[in-house]
Amino acid sequence: MNALLYSPPFIFCLFFFGFLLTSRLLHKYANKEKPGERALAPYACGQRDVENYVNPNYSQYFTYAFIFTVVHILILVVATAPKDVQIMPIAYIISGMLAILIAFKR
């Protein structure tokens, strides 16, 4: 019985019907007003004049974000690796160093 109660399909159905029931019960509190005149107007981060929208360039930031992600995952894998498996952390360290070298080559 416990295997059935802890199975992913059963838990999914439980949460699905729970959210469906909650949605039905809270539907009476939903906003029923008609949308305003600018409800469908384009909106760009608080700027109403979208023709003159400034789009910042984050291409230099990507390298640092990529390195942060690689190092973060590298530390998580090495810190949680089992004691009897030494090849996996070594492979991750080598691949992480290679990824950092490739990122800084640009």
C-alpha positions in Angstrom: 0.0 0.0 0.0 2.8 2.4 0.8 4.4 1.8 -2.6 1.1 2.9 -4.2 0.8 6.0 -2.0 4.4 7.1 -2.7 4.3 6.4 -6.4 4.8 9.5 -8.6 1.6 9.0 -10.7 -0.5 8.9 -7.5 1.2 11.9 -6.0 0.8 13.8 -9.3 -2.9 13.0 -9.5 -3.3 14.0 -5.8 -1.7 17.4 -6.4 -3.5 17.9 -9.7 -6.9 17.3 -8.2 -6.0 19.3 -5.1 -5.0 22.3 -7.3 -8.1 21.9 -9.4 -10.3 21.9 -6.3 -8.5 24.9 -4.9 -8.8 26.7 -8.2 -12.6 26.1 -8.3 -13.0 27.2 -4.7 -11.1 30.4 -5.2 -12.7 31.3 -8.6 -15.3 33.4 -6.9 -12.5 35.8 -5.7 -11.1 36.3 -9.2 -11.2 39.8 -10.9 -14.2 40.0 -13.2 -13.8 43.6 -14.4 -13.2 44.3 -18.1 -9.6 45.1 -19.0 -8.5 48.7 -19.3 -7.8 50.5 -22.6 -4.1 49.7 -22.4 -4.4 46.1 -21.3 -3.2 44.8 -24.7 -0.7 47.6 -25.4 3.0 46.6 -25.6 4.9 47.0 -22.4 8.7 47.0 -22.1 9.9 47.2 -18.5 7.9 50.2 -17.6 8.5 52.0 -20.9 5.4 53.0 -22.8 7.2 54.2 -25.9 8.3 50.8 -27.3 9.8 52.2 -30.5 12.6 53.8 -28.6 13.2 50.8 -26.3 16.8 50.3 -25.2 17.9 46.7 -25.2 21.1 46.3 -23.1 23.8 44.0 -24.3 24.7 41.2 -21.8 27.1 39.3 -24.0 30.1 40.1 -21.8 28.2 38.9 -18.7 27.5 35.5 -20.2 31.0 34.3 -19.7 30.9 35.0 -16.0 27.5 33.5 -15.6 28.6 30.4 -17.5 31.7 30.0 -15.3 29.7 30.5 -12.1 27.3 27.8 -13.2 30.1 25.4 -14.1 31.9 25.9 -10.9 28.7 25.7 -8.8 27.8 22.3 -10.4 31.4 21.2 -10.1 31.5 21.9 -6.4 28.1 20.2 -5.8 29.1 17.0 -7.7 32.5 16.8 -5.9 31.0 17.5 -2.5 28.3 14.9 -2.9 30.4 12.2 -4.6 30.5 8.8 -2.8 33.8 7.9 -1.1 34.3 4.8 -3.2 34.0 6.6 -6.6 37.1 8.7 -7.3 36.9 8.9 -11.1 33.7 10.9 -11.2 34.9 13.9 -9.3 38.2 13.9 -11.1 36.4 13.8 -14.5 34.2 16.7 -13.4 37.2 18.7 -12.2 39.0 18.2 -15.5 35.9 19.0 -17.6 35.2 22.1 -15.4 38.8 23.3 -15.9 38.5 22.7 -19.6 35.2 24.6 -19.8 36.7 27.6 -17.9 39.7 27.6 -20.3 37.4 27.5 -23.3 35.3 30.3 -21.9 38.3 32.6 -21.3 39.8 31.8 -24.7 37.2 34.0 -26.3 
